[in-house]
């Protein structure tokens, strides 16, 4: 199981060890909001800066803790 404390932000990218998990990008229309972006470039949703960072970690943990078959079904780039 991945530990919450093992995730590190490097600028606007979230990593677990050396593995790139997610990126955050400023929203084009709402200056206080940020997009959560998958490694394949797909924008998931937008939140304020603190919520988007928390949600990125939680989402990655929830995907990692699923079975290999479920992860493939979800299409997560890091879990092919």
mmCIF file of the N, C-alpha and C atoms, coordinates in Angstrom:
data_MODEL
# 
_entry.id   MODEL 
# 
loop_
_atom_site.group_PDB 
_atom_site.id 
_atom_site.type_symbol 
_atom_site.label_atom_id 
_atom_site.label_alt_id 
_atom_site.label_comp_id 
_atom_site.label_asym_id 
_atom_site.label_entity_id 
_atom_site.label_seq_id 
_atom_site.pdbx_PDB_ins_code 
_atom_site.Cartn_x 
_atom_site.Cartn_y 
_atom_site.Cartn_z 
_atom_site.occupancy 
_atom_site.B_iso_or_equiv 
_atom_site.pdbx_formal_charge 
_atom_site.auth_seq_id 
_atom_site.auth_comp_id 
_atom_site.auth_asym_id 
_atom_site.auth_atom_id 
_atom_site.pdbx_PDB_model_num 
ATOM 1   N N  . UNK A 1 1  ? 0.837   -1.187 0.000   1.00 0.00 ? 1  UNK A N  1 
ATOM 2   C CA . UNK A 1 1  ? 0.000   0.000  0.000   1.00 0.00 ? 1  UNK A CA 1 
ATOM 3   C C  . UNK A 1 1  ? 0.878   1.246  0.000   1.00 0.00 ? 1  UNK A C  1 
ATOM 4   N N  . UNK A 1 2  ? 0.489   2.204  -0.787  1.00 0.00 ? 2  UNK A N  1 
ATOM 5   C CA . UNK A 1 2  ? 1.260   3.453  -0.855  1.00 0.00 ? 2  UNK A CA 1 
ATOM 6   C C  . UNK A 1 2  ? 0.924   4.346  0.341   1.00 0.00 ? 2  UNK A C  1 
ATOM 7   N N  . UNK A 1 3  ? 1.963   4.896  0.927   1.00 0.00 ? 3  UNK A N  1 
ATOM 8   C CA . UNK A 1 3  ? 1.787   5.783  2.072   1.00 0.00 ? 3  UNK A CA 1 
ATOM 9   C C  . UNK A 1 3  ? 1.629   7.221  1.605   1.00 0.00 ? 3  UNK A C  1 
ATOM 10  N N  . UNK A 1 4  ? 0.732   7.925  2.246   1.00 0.00 ? 4  UNK A N  1 
ATOM 11  C CA . UNK A 1 4  ? 0.441   9.317  1.907   1.00 0.00 ? 4  UNK A CA 1 
ATOM 12  C C  . UNK A 1 4  ? 1.701   10.174 1.981   1.00 0.00 ? 4  UNK A C  1 
ATOM 13  N N  . UNK A 1 5  ? 2.549   9.893  2.956   1.00 0.00 ? 5  UNK A N  1 
ATOM 14  C CA . UNK A 1 5  ? 3.749   10.719 3.168   1.00 0.00 ? 5  UNK A CA 1 
ATOM 15  C C  . UNK A 1 5  ? 4.838   10.475 2.129   1.00 0.00 ? 5  UNK A C  1 
ATOM 16  N N  . UNK A 1 6  ? 4.723   9.424  1.324   1.00 0.00 ? 6  UNK A N  1 
ATOM 17  C CA . UNK A 1 6  ? 5.731   9.116  0.314   1.00 0.00 ? 6  UNK A CA 1 
ATOM 18  C C  . UNK A 1 6  ? 5.553   9.907  -0.977  1.00 0.00 ? 6  UNK A C  1 
ATOM 19  N N  . UNK A 1 7  ? 4.452   10.627 -1.096  1.00 0.00 ? 7  UNK A N  1 
ATOM 20  C CA . UNK A 1 7  ? 4.213   11.455 -2.283  1.00 0.00 ? 7  UNK A CA 1 
ATOM 21  C C  . UNK A 1 7  ? 4.931   12.783 -2.110  1.00 0.00 ? 7  UNK A C  1 
ATOM 22  N N  . UNK A 1 8  ? 5.527   13.271 -3.196  1.00 0.00 ? 8  UNK A N  1 
ATOM 23  C CA . UNK A 1 8  ? 6.245   14.554 -3.159  1.00 0.00 ? 8  UNK A CA 1 
ATOM 24  C C  . UNK A 1 8  ? 5.840   15.405 -4.352  1.00 0.00 ? 8  UNK A C  1 
ATOM 25  N N  . UNK A 1 9  ? 5.633   16.676 -4.092  1.00 0.00 ? 9  UNK A N  1 
ATOM 26  C CA . UNK A 1 9  ? 5.368   17.634 -5.169  1.00 0.00 ? 9  UNK A CA 1 
ATOM 27  C C  . UNK A 1 9  ? 6.684   18.242 -5.612  1.00 0.00 ? 9  UNK A C  1 
ATOM 28  N N  . UNK A 1 10 ? 6.922   18.250 -6.909  1.00 0.00 ? 10 UNK A N  1 
ATOM 29  C CA . UNK A 1 10 ? 8.068   18.940 -7.511  1.00 0.00 ? 10 UNK A CA 1 
ATOM 30  C C  . UNK A 1 10 ? 7.459   19.930 -8.488  1.00 0.00 ? 10 UNK A C  1 
ATOM 31  N N  . UNK A 1 11 ? 7.468   21.174 -8.080  1.00 0.00 ? 11 UNK A N  1 
ATOM 32  C CA . UNK A 1 11 ? 6.765   22.241 -8.805  1.00 0.00 ? 11 UNK A CA 1 
ATOM 33  C C  . UNK A 1 11 ? 5.296   21.865 -8.910  1.00 0.00 ? 11 UNK A C  1 
ATOM 34  N N  . UNK A 1 12 ? 4.762   21.690 -10.094 1.00 0.00 ? 12 UNK A N  1 
ATOM 35  C CA . UNK A 1 12 ? 3.340   21.393 -10.259 1.00 0.00 ? 12 UNK A CA 1 
ATOM 36  C C  . UNK A 1 12 ? 3.071   19.932 -10.604 1.00 0.00 ? 12 UNK A C  1 
ATOM 37  N N  . UNK A 1 13 ? 4.021   19.046 -10.254 1.00 0.00 ? 13 UNK A N  1 
ATOM 38  C CA . UNK A 1 13 ? 3.866   17.619 -10.567 1.00 0.00 ? 13 UNK A CA 1 
ATOM 39  C C  . UNK A 1 13 ? 3.976   16.791 -9.289  1.00 0.00 ? 13 UNK A C  1 
ATOM 40  N N  . UNK A 1 14 ? 3.116   15.788 -9.196  1.00 0.00 ? 14 UNK A N  1 
ATOM 41  C CA . UNK A 1 14 ? 3.123   14.881 -8.055  1.00 0.00 ? 14 UNK A CA 1 
ATOM 42  C C  . UNK A 1 14 ? 3.862   13.598 -8.436  1.00 0.00 ? 14 UNK A C  1 
ATOM 43  N N  . UNK A 1 15 ? 4.781   13.174 -7.558  1.00 0.00 ? 15 UNK A N  1 
ATOM 44  C CA . UNK A 1 15 ? 5.556   11.958 -7.775  1.00 0.00 ? 15 UNK A CA 1 
ATOM 45  C C  . UNK A 1 15 ? 5.412   11.031 -6.580  1.00 0.00 ? 15 UNK A C  1 
ATOM 46  N N  . UNK A 1 16 ? 5.456   9.754  -6.871  1.00 0.00 ? 16 UNK A N  1 
ATOM 47  C CA . UNK A 1 16 ? 5.603   8.737  -5.838  1.00 0.00 ? 16 UNK A CA 1 
ATOM 48  C C  . UNK A 1 16 ? 6.949   8.088  -6.129  1.00 0.00 ? 16 UNK A C  1 
ATOM 49  N N  . UNK A 1 17 ? 7.941   8.410  -5.339  1.00 0.00 ? 17 UNK A N  1 
ATOM 50  C CA . UNK A 1 17 ? 9.312   8.025  -5.672  1.00 0.00 ? 17 UNK A CA 1 
ATOM 51  C C  . UNK A 1 17 ? 9.707   8.760  -6.942  1.00 0.00 ? 17 UNK A C  1 
ATOM 52  N N  . UNK A 1 18 ? 10.099  8.013  -7.975  1.00 0.00 ? 18 UNK A N  1 
ATOM 53  C CA . UNK A 1 18 ? 10.438  8.620  -9.272  1.00 0.00 ? 18 UNK A CA 1 
ATOM 54  C C  . UNK A 1 18 ? 9.293   8.544  -10.261 1.00 0.00 ? 18 UNK A C  1 
ATOM 55  N N  . UNK A 1 19 ? 8.174   7.994  -9.845  1.00 0.00 ? 19 UNK A N  1 
ATOM 56  C CA . UNK A 1 19 ? 7.034   7.803  -10.737 1.00 0.00 ? 19 UNK A CA 1 
ATOM 57  C C  . UNK A 1 19 ? 6.147   9.053  -10.789 1.00 0.00 ? 19 UNK A C  1 
ATOM 58  N N  . UNK A 1 20 ? 5.991   9.610  -11.967 1.00 0.00 ? 20 UNK A N  1 
ATOM 59  C CA . UNK A 1 20 ? 5.117   10.765 -12.187 1.00 0.00 ? 20 UNK A CA 1 
ATOM 60  C C  . UNK A 1 20 ? 3.669   10.298 -12.090 1.00 0.00 ? 20 UNK A C  1 
ATOM 61  N N  . UNK A 1 21 ? 2.892   10.934 -11.238 1.00 0.00 ? 21 UNK A N  1 
ATOM 62  C CA . UNK A 1 21 ? 1.494   10.532 -11.010 1.00 0.00 ? 21 UNK A CA 1 
ATOM 63  C C  . UNK A 1 21 ? 0.497   11.496 -11.649 1.00 0.00 ? 21 UNK A C  1 
ATOM 64  N N  . UNK A 1 22 ? 0.576   12.769 -11.287 1.00 0.00 ? 22 UNK A N  1 
ATOM 65  C CA . UNK A 1 22 ? -0.366  13.771 -11.780 1.00 0.00 ? 22 UNK A CA 1 
ATOM 66  C C  . UNK A 1 22 ? 0.316   15.122 -11.891 1.00 0.00 ? 22 UNK A C  1 
ATOM 67  N N  . UNK A 1 23 ? -0.332  16.001 -12.603 1.00 0.00 ? 23 UNK A N  1 
ATOM 68  C CA . UNK A 1 23 ? 0.133   17.376 -12.768 1.00 0.00 ? 23 UNK A CA 1 
ATOM 69  C C  . UNK A 1 23 ? -1.034  18.293 -12.453 1.00 0.00 ? 23 UNK A C  1 
ATOM 70  N N  . UNK A 1 24 ? -0.738  19.491 -11.995 1.00 0.00 ? 24 UNK A N  1 
ATOM 71  C CA . UNK A 1 24 ? -1.789  20.490 -11.832 1.00 0.00 ? 24 UNK A CA 1 
ATOM 72  C C  . UNK A 1 24 ? -1.480  21.674 -12.740 1.00 0.00 ? 24 UNK A C  1 
ATOM 73  N N  . UNK A 1 25 ? -2.530  22.205 -13.346 1.00 0.00 ? 25 UNK A N  1 
ATOM 74  C CA . UNK A 1 25 ? -2.392  23.342 -14.258 1.00 0.00 ? 25 UNK A CA 1 
ATOM 75  C C  . UNK A 1 25 ? -3.415  24.403 -13.883 1.00 0.00 ? 25 UNK A C  1 
ATOM 76  N N  . UNK A 1 26 ? -3.068  25.672 -14.008 1.00 0.00 ? 26 UNK A N  1 
ATOM 77  C CA . UNK A 1 26 ? -4.042  26.714 -13.688 1.00 0.00 ? 26 UNK A CA 1 
ATOM 78  C C  . UNK A 1 26 ? -5.231  26.661 -14.643 1.00 0.00 ? 26 UNK A C  1 
ATOM 79  N N  . UNK A 1 27 ? -6.399  26.913 -14.107 1.00 0.00 ? 27 UNK A N  1 
ATOM 80  C CA . UNK A 1 27 ? -7.611  26.952 -14.922 1.00 0.00 ? 27 UNK A CA 1 
ATOM 81  C C  . UNK A 1 27 ? -7.567  28.195 -15.790 1.00 0.00 ? 27 UNK A C  1 
ATOM 82  N N  . UNK A 1 28 ? -8.005  28.059 -17.026 1.00 0.00 ? 28 UNK A N  1 
ATOM 83  C CA . UNK A 1 28 ? -7.928  29.156 -17.987 1.00 0.00 ? 28 UNK A CA 1 
ATOM 84  C C  . UNK A 1 28 ? -8.891  30.297 -17.645 1.00 0.00 ? 28 UNK A C  1 
ATOM 85  N N  . UNK A 1 29 ? -10.020 29.962 -17.059 1.00 0.00 ? 29 UNK A N  1 
ATOM 86  C CA . UNK A 1 29 ? -11.068 30.947 -16.830 1.00 0.00 ? 29 UNK A CA 1 
ATOM 87  C C  . UNK A 1 29 ? -11.158 31.433 -15.382 1.00 0.00 ? 29 UNK A C  1 
ATOM 88  N N  . UNK A 1 30 ? -10.822 30.550 -14.426 1.00 0.00 ? 30 UNK A N  1 
ATOM 89  C CA . UNK A 1 30 ? -10.939 30.882 -13.009 1.00 0.00 ? 30 UNK A CA 1 
ATOM 90  C C  . UNK A 1 30 ? -9.550  30.922 -12.378 1.00 0.00 ? 30 UNK A C  1 
ATOM 91  N N  . UNK A 1 31 ? -9.029  32.105 -12.079 1.00 0.00 ? 31 UNK A N  1 
ATOM 92  C CA . UNK A 1 31 ? -7.631  32.237 -11.645 1.00 0.00 ? 31 UNK A CA 1 
ATOM 93  C C  . UNK A 1 31 ? -7.296  31.552 -10.320 1.00 0.00 ? 31 UNK A C  1 
ATOM 94  N N  . UNK A 1 32 ? -8.270  31.312 -9.461  1.00 0.00 ? 32 UNK A N  1 
ATOM 95  C CA . UNK A 1 32 ? -7.992  30.667 -8.178  1.00 0.00 ? 32 UNK A CA 1 
ATOM 96  C C  . UNK A 1 32 ? -8.154  29.148 -8.233  1.00 0.00 ? 32 UNK A C  1 
ATOM 97  N N  . UNK A 1 33 ? -8.442  28.615 -9.410  1.00 0.00 ? 33 UNK A N  1 
ATOM 98  C CA . UNK A 1 33 ? -8.700  27.183 -9.545  1.00 0.00 ? 33 UNK A CA 1 
ATOM 99  C C  . UNK A 1 33 ? -7.597  26.507 -10.362 1.00 0.00 ? 33 UNK A C  1 
ATOM 100 N N  . UNK A 1 34 ? -7.434  25.199 -10.124 1.00 0.00 ? 34 UNK A N  1 
ATOM 101 C CA . UNK A 1 34 ? -6.392  24.412 -10.772 1.00 0.00 ? 34 UNK A CA 1 
ATOM 102 C C  . UNK A 1 34 ? -6.971  23.111 -11.293 1.00 0.00 ? 34 UNK A C  1 
ATOM 103 N N  . UNK A 1 35 ? -6.515  22.696 -12.485 1.00 0.00 ? 35 UNK A N  1 
ATOM 104 C CA . UNK A 1 35 ? -6.905  21.422 -13.073 1.00 0.00 ? 35 UNK A CA 1 
ATOM 105 C C  . UNK A 1 35 ? -6.041  20.308 -12.499 1.00 0.00 ? 35 UNK A C  1 
ATOM 106 N N  . UNK A 1 36 ? -6.639  19.161 -12.262 1.00 0.00 ? 36 UNK A N  1 
ATOM 107 C CA . UNK A 1 36 ? -5.897  17.948 -11.968 1.00 0.00 ? 36 UNK A CA 1 
ATOM 108 C C  . UNK A 1 36 ? -5.786  17.189 -13.285 1.00 0.00 ? 36 UNK A C  1 
ATOM 109 N N  . UNK A 1 37 ? -4.552  16.867 -13.706 1.00 0.00 ? 37 UNK A N  1 
ATOM 110 C CA . UNK A 1 37 ? -4.308  16.312 -15.030 1.00 0.00 ? 37 UNK A CA 1 
ATOM 111 C C  . UNK A 1 37 ? -3.606  14.957 -14.918 1.00 0.00 ? 37 UNK A C  1 
ATOM 112 N N  . UNK A 1 38 ? -4.135  13.954 -15.621 1.00 0.00 ? 38 UNK A N  1 
ATOM 113 C CA . UNK A 1 38 ? -3.529  12.619 -15.653 1.00 0.00 ? 38 UNK A CA 1 
ATOM 114 C C  . UNK A 1 38 ? -2.225  12.656 -16.446 1.00 0.00 ? 38 UNK A C  1 
ATOM 115 N N  . UNK A 1 39 ? -1.381  11.628 -16.307 1.00 0.00 ? 39 UNK A N  1 
ATOM 116 C CA . UNK A 1 39 ? -0.135  11.578 -17.084 1.00 0.00 ? 39 UNK A CA 1 
ATOM 117 C C  . UNK A 1 39 ? -0.354  11.604 -18.599 1.00 0.00 ? 39 UNK A C  1 
ATOM 118 N N  . UNK A 1 40 ? -1.522  11.143 -19.057 1.00 0.00 ? 40 UNK A N  1 
ATOM 119 C CA . UNK A 1 40 ? -1.798  11.146 -20.498 1.00 0.00 ? 40 UNK A CA 1 
ATOM 120 C C  . UNK A 1 40 ? -2.327  12.498 -20.992 1.00 0.00 ? 40 UNK A C  1 
ATOM 121 N N  . UNK A 1 41 ? -2.427  13.492 -20.087 1.00 0.00 ? 41 UNK A N  1 
ATOM 122 C CA . UNK A 1 41 ? -2.863  14.826 -20.465 1.00 0.00 ? 41 UNK A CA 1 
ATOM 123 C C  . UNK A 1 41 ? -4.342  15.102 -20.274 1.00 0.00 ? 41 UNK A C  1 
ATOM 124 N N  . UNK A 1 42 ? -5.103  14.081 -19.891 1.00 0.00 ? 42 UNK A N  1 
ATOM 125 C CA . UNK A 1 42 ? -6.546  14.251 -19.687 1.00 0.00 ? 42 UNK A CA 1 
ATOM 126 C C  . UNK A 1 42 ? -6.819  15.041 -18.404 1.00 0.00 ? 42 UNK A C  1 
ATOM 127 N N  . UNK A 1 43 ? -7.598  16.100 -18.537 1.00 0.00 ? 43 UNK A N  1 
ATOM 128 C CA . UNK A 1 43 ? -7.981  16.897 -17.376 1.00 0.00 ? 43 UNK A CA 1 
ATOM 129 C C  . UNK A 1 43 ? -9.119  16.203 -16.654 1.00 0.00 ? 43 UNK A C  1 
ATOM 130 N N  . UNK A 1 44 ? -8.970  16.024 -15.344 1.00 0.00 ? 44 UNK A N  1 
ATOM 131 C CA . UNK A 1 44 ? -9.965  15.300 -14.565 1.00 0.00 ? 44 UNK A CA 1 
ATOM 132 C C  . UNK A 1 44 ? -11.015 16.248 -14.000 1.00 0.00 ? 44 UNK A C  1 
ATOM 133 N N  . UNK A 1 45 ? -10.589 17.213 -13.222 1.00 0.00 ? 45 UNK A N  1 
ATOM 134 C CA . UNK A 1 45 ? -11.510 18.153 -12.582 1.00 0.00 ? 45 UNK A CA 1 
ATOM 135 C C  . UNK A 1 45 ? -10.684 19.313 -12.058 1.00 0.00 ? 45 UNK A C  1 
ATOM 136 N N  . UNK A 1 46 ? -11.358 20.361 -11.617 1.00 0.00 ? 46 UNK A N  1 
ATOM 137 C CA . UNK A 1 46 ? -10.604 21.483 -11.076 1.00 0.00 ? 46 UNK A CA 1 
ATOM 138 C C  . UNK A 1 46 ? -11.089 21.848 -9.683  1.00 0.00 ? 46 UNK A C  1 
ATOM 139 N N  . UNK A 1 47 ? -10.127 22.343 -8.879  1.00 0.00 ? 47 UNK A N  1 
ATOM 140 C CA . UNK A 1 47 ? -10.358 22.665 -7.482  1.00 0.00 ? 47 UNK A CA 1 
ATOM 141 C C  . UNK A 1 47 ? -9.445  23.824 -7.100  1.00 0.00 ? 47 UNK A C  1 
ATOM 142 N N  . UNK A 1 48 ? -9.572  24.270 -5.836  1.00 0.00 ? 48 UNK A N  1 
ATOM 143 C CA . UNK A 1 48 ? -8.586  25.230 -5.348  1.00 0.00 ? 48 UNK A CA 1 
ATOM 144 C C  . UNK A 1 48 ? -7.265  24.483 -5.134  1.00 0.00 ? 48 UNK A C  1 
ATOM 145 N N  . UNK A 1 49 ? -6.195  25.197 -4.930  1.00 0.00 ? 49 UNK A N  1 
ATOM 146 C CA . UNK A 1 49 ? -4.848  24.599 -4.933  1.00 0.00 ? 49 UNK A CA 1 
ATOM 147 C C  . UNK A 1 49 ? -4.680  23.519 -3.868  1.00 0.00 ? 49 UNK A C  1 
ATOM 148 N N  . UNK A 1 50 ? -5.159  23.746 -2.658  1.00 0.00 ? 50 UNK A N  1 
ATOM 149 C CA . UNK A 1 50 ? -4.977  22.754 -1.603  1.00 0.00 ? 50 UNK A CA 1 
ATOM 150 C C  . UNK A 1 50 ? -5.804  21.497 -1.858  1.00 0.00 ? 50 UNK A C  1 
ATOM 151 N N  . UNK A 1 51 ? -7.028  21.671 -2.282  1.00 0.00 ? 51 UNK A N  1 
ATOM 152 C CA . UNK A 1 51 ? -7.890  20.511 -2.549  1.00 0.00 ? 51 UNK A CA 1 
ATOM 153 C C  . UNK A 1 51 ? -7.368  19.684 -3.726  1.00 0.00 ? 51 UNK A C  1 
ATOM 154 N N  . UNK A 1 52 ? -6.875  20.343 -4.768  1.00 0.00 ? 52 UNK A N  1 
ATOM 155 C CA . UNK A 1 52 ? -6.378  19.587 -5.923  1.00 0.00 ? 52 UNK A CA 1 
ATOM 156 C C  . UNK A 1 52 ? -5.156  18.753 -5.531  1.00 0.00 ? 52 UNK A C  1 
ATOM 157 N N  . UNK A 1 53 ? -4.306  19.275 -4.673  1.00 0.00 ? 53 UNK A N  1 
ATOM 158 C CA . UNK A 1 53 ? -3.134  18.515 -4.244  1.00 0.00 ? 53 UNK A CA 1 
ATOM 159 C C  . UNK A 1 53 ? -3.535  17.327 -3.372  1.00 0.00 ? 53 UNK A C  1 
ATOM 160 N N  . UNK A 1 54 ? -4.472  17.527 -2.466  1.00 0.00 ? 54 UNK A N  1 
ATOM 161 C CA . UNK A 1 54 ? -4.962  16.426 -1.638  1.00 0.00 ? 54 UNK A CA 1 
ATOM 162 C C  . UNK A 1 54 ? -5.653  15.364 -2.480  1.00 0.00 ? 54 UNK A C  1 
ATOM 163 N N  . UNK A 1 55 ? -6.482  15.792 -3.408  1.00 0.00 ? 55 UNK A N  1 
ATOM 164 C CA . UNK A 1 55 ? -7.218  14.850 -4.246  1.00 0.00 ? 55 UNK A CA 1 
ATOM 165 C C  . UNK A 1 55 ? -6.301  14.043 -5.153  1.00 0.00 ? 55 UNK A C  1 
ATOM 166 N N  . UNK A 1 56 ? -5.215  14.633 -5.622  1.00 0.00 ? 56 UNK A N  1 
ATOM 167 C CA . UNK A 1 56 ? -4.267  13.906 -6.475  1.00 0.00 ? 56 UNK A CA 1 
ATOM 168 C C  . UNK A 1 56 ? -3.670  12.723 -5.714  1.00 0.00 ? 56 UNK A C  1 
ATOM 169 N N  . UNK A 1 57 ? -3.255  12.949 -4.491  1.00 0.00 ? 57 UNK A N  1 
ATOM 170 C CA . UNK A 1 57 ? -2.690  11.867 -3.682  1.00 0.00 ? 57 UNK A CA 1 
ATOM 171 C C  . UNK A 1 57 ? -3.731  10.784 -3.399  1.00 0.00 ? 57 UNK A C  1 
ATOM 172 N N  . UNK A 1 58 ? -4.917  11.208 -3.001  1.00 0.00 ? 58 UNK A N  1 
ATOM 173 C CA . UNK A 1 58 ? -5.973  10.249 -2.675  1.00 0.00 ? 58 UNK A CA 1 
ATOM 174 C C  . UNK A 1 58 ? -6.383  9.426  -3.895  1.00 0.00 ? 58 UNK A C  1 
ATOM 175 N N  . UNK A 1 59 ? -6.487  10.056 -5.039  1.00 0.00 ? 59 UNK A N  1 
ATOM 176 C CA . UNK A 1 59 ? -6.863  9.355  -6.263  1.00 0.00 ? 59 UNK A CA 1 
ATOM 177 C C  . UNK A 1 59 ? -5.805  8.327  -6.639  1.00 0.00 ? 59 UNK A C  1 
ATOM 178 N N  . UNK A 1 60 ? -4.533  8.721  -6.579  1.00 0.00 ? 60 UNK A N  1 
ATOM 179 C CA . UNK A 1 60 ? -3.472  7.793  -6.925  1.00 0.00 ? 60 UNK A CA 1 
ATOM 180 C C  . UNK A 1 60 ? -3.453  6.604  -5.961  1.00 0.00 ? 60 UNK A C  1 
ATOM 181 N N  . UNK A 1 61 ? -3.616  6.864  -4.666  1.00 0.00 ? 61 UNK A N  1 
ATOM 182 C CA . UNK A 1 61 ? -3.658  5.779  -3.691  1.00 0.00 ? 61 UNK A CA 1 
ATOM 183 C C  . UNK A 1 61 ? -4.824  4.836  -3.969  1.00 0.00 ? 61 UNK A C  1 
ATOM 184 N N  . UNK A 1 62 ? -5.984  5.376  -4.279  1.00 0.00 ? 62 UNK A N  1 
ATOM 185 C CA . UNK A 1 62 ? -7.156  4.529  -4.505  1.00 0.00 ? 62 UNK A CA 1 
ATOM 186 C C  . UNK A 1 62 ? -6.978  3.655  -5.747  1.00 0.00 ? 62 UNK A C  1 
ATOM 187 N N  . UNK A 1 63 ? -6.318  4.186  -6.776  1.00 0.00 ? 63 UNK A N  1 
ATOM 188 C CA . UNK A 1 63 ? -6.075  3.398  -7.982  1.00 0.00 ? 63 UNK A CA 1 
ATOM 189 C C  . UNK A 1 63 ? -5.006  2.343  -7.708  1.00 0.00 ? 63 UNK A C  1 
ATOM 190 N N  . UNK A 1 64 ? -3.932  2.711  -7.042  1.00 0.00 ? 64 UNK A N  1 
ATOM 191 C CA . UNK A 1 64 ? -2.841  1.782  -6.775  1.00 0.00 ? 64 UNK A CA 1 
ATOM 192 C C  . UNK A 1 64 ? -3.303  0.607  -5.922  1.00 0.00 ? 64 UNK A C  1 
ATOM 193 N N  . UNK A 1 65 ? -4.206  0.849  -4.996  1.00 0.00 ? 65 UNK A N  1 
ATOM 194 C CA . UNK A 1 65 ? -4.637  -0.186 -4.072  1.00 0.00 ? 65 UNK A CA 1 
ATOM 195 C C  . UNK A 1 65 ? -5.682  -1.136 -4.665  1.00 0.00 ? 65 UNK A C  1 
ATOM 196 N N  . UNK A 1 66 ? -6.033  -0.955 -5.908  1.00 0.00 ? 66 UNK A N  1 
ATOM 197 C CA . UNK A 1 66 ? -6.948  -1.874 -6.593  1.00 0.00 ? 66 UNK A CA 1 
ATOM 198 C C  . UNK A 1 66 ? -6.156  -3.025 -7.205  1.00 0.00 ? 66 UNK A C  1 
ATOM 199 N N  . UNK A 1 67 ? -6.852  -4.021 -7.680  1.00 0.00 ? 67 UNK A N  1 
ATOM 200 C CA . UNK A 1 67 ? -6.185  -5.151 -8.331  1.00 0.00 ? 67 UNK A CA 1 
ATOM 201 C C  . UNK A 1 67 ? -5.588  -4.693 -9.669  1.00 0.00 ? 67 UNK A C  1 
ATOM 202 N N  . UNK A 1 68 ? -4.675  -5.490 -10.194 1.00 0.00 ? 68 UNK A N  1 
ATOM 203 C CA . UNK A 1 68 ? -4.041  -5.163 -11.479 1.00 0.00 ? 68 UNK A CA 1 
ATOM 204 C C  . UNK A 1 68 ? -5.080  -5.074 -12.587 1.00 0.00 ? 68 UNK A C  1 
ATOM 205 N N  . UNK A 1 69 ? -6.066  -5.960 -12.584 1.00 0.00 ? 69 UNK A N  1 
ATOM 206 C CA . UNK A 1 69 ? -7.115  -5.946 -13.613 1.00 0.00 ? 69 UNK A CA 1 
ATOM 207 C C  . UNK A 1 69 ? -7.938  -4.659 -13.533 1.00 0.00 ? 69 UNK A C  1 
ATOM 208 N N  . UNK A 1 70 ? -8.290  -4.240 -12.343 1.00 0.00 ? 70 UNK A N  1 
ATOM 209 C CA . UNK A 1 70 ? -9.048  -2.989 -12.179 1.00 0.00 ? 70 UNK A CA 1 
ATOM 210 C C  . UNK A 1 70 ? -8.230  -1.792 -12.636 1.00 0.00 ? 70 UNK A C  1 
ATOM 211 N N  . UNK A 1 71 ? -6.934  -1.793 -12.348 1.00 0.00 ? 71 UNK A N  1 
ATOM 212 C CA . UNK A 1 71 ? -6.077  -0.675 -12.761 1.00 0.00 ? 71 UNK A CA 1 
ATOM 213 C C  . UNK A 1 71 ? -5.999  -0.594 -14.277 1.00 0.00 ? 71 UNK A C  1 
ATOM 214 N N  . UNK A 1 72 ? -5.861  -1.735 -14.951 1.00 0.00 ? 72 UNK A N  1 
ATOM 215 C CA . UNK A 1 72 ? -5.829  -1.733 -16.419 1.00 0.00 ? 72 UNK A CA 1 
ATOM 216 C C  . UNK A 1 72 ? -7.141  -1.204 -16.975 1.00 0.00 ? 72 UNK A C  1 
ATOM 217 N N  . UNK A 1 73 ? -8.232  -1.599 -16.373 1.00 0.00 ? 73 UNK A N  1 
ATOM 218 C CA . UNK A 1 73 ? -9.550  -1.142 -16.821 1.00 0.00 ? 73 UNK A CA 1 
ATOM 219 C C  . UNK A 1 73 ? -9.689  0.380  -16.691 1.00 0.00 ? 73 UNK A C  1 
ATOM 220 N N  . UNK A 1 74 ? -9.093  0.940  -15.643 1.00 0.00 ? 74 UNK A N  1 
ATOM 221 C CA . UNK A 1 74 ? -9.155  2.389  -15.426 1.00 0.00 ? 74 UNK A CA 1 
ATOM 222 C C  . UNK A 1 74 ? -8.262  3.158  -16.391 1.00 0.00 ? 74 UNK A C  1 
ATOM 223 N N  . UNK A 1 75 ? -7.308  2.477  -17.024 1.00 0.00 ? 75 UNK A N  1 
ATOM 224 C CA . UNK A 1 75 ? -6.465  3.124  -18.018 1.00 0.00 ? 75 UNK A CA 1 
ATOM 225 C C  . UNK A 1 75 ? -5.367  3.978  -17.442 1.00 0.00 ? 75 UNK A C  1 
ATOM 226 N N  . UNK A 1 76 ? -4.961  3.730  -16.235 1.00 0.00 ? 76 UNK A N  1 
ATOM 227 C CA . UNK A 1 76 ? -3.914  4.516  -15.587 1.00 0.00 ? 76 UNK A CA 1 
ATOM 228 C C  . UNK A 1 76 ? -2.591  4.239  -16.282 1.00 0.00 ? 76 UNK A C  1 
ATOM 229 N N  . UNK A 1 77 ? -1.930  5.267  -16.798 1.00 0.00 ? 77 UNK A N  1 
ATOM 230 C CA . UNK A 1 77 ? -0.693  5.107  -17.581 1.00 0.00 ? 77 UNK A CA 1 
ATOM 231 C C  . UNK A 1 77 ? 0.393   4.339  -16.824 1.00 0.00 ? 77 UNK A C  1 
ATOM 232 N N  . UNK A 1 78 ? 0.554   4.615  -15.571 1.00 0.00 ? 78 UNK A N  1 
ATOM 233 C CA . UNK A 1 78 ? 1.649   4.018  -14.797 1.00 0.00 ? 78 UNK A CA 1 
ATOM 234 C C  . UNK A 1 78 ? 1.401   2.541  -14.482 1.00 0.00 ? 78 UNK A C  1 
ATOM 235 N N  . UNK A 1 79 ? 0.198   2.051  -14.705 1.00 0.00 ? 79 UNK A N  1 
ATOM 236 C CA . UNK A 1 79 ? -0.131  0.676  -14.308 1.00 0.00 ? 79 UNK A CA 1 
ATOM 237 C C  . UNK A 1 79 ? -0.577  -0.157 -15.489 1.00 0.00 ? 79 UNK A C  1 
ATOM 238 N N  . UNK A 1 80 ? 0.196   -0.225 -16.538 1.00 0.00 ? 80 UNK A N  1 
ATOM 239 C CA . UNK A 1 80 ? -0.169  -1.002 -17.720 1.00 0.00 ? 80 UNK A CA 1 
ATOM 240 C C  . UNK A 1 80 ? 0.123   -2.471 -17.507 1.00 0.00 ? 80 UNK A C  1 
# 
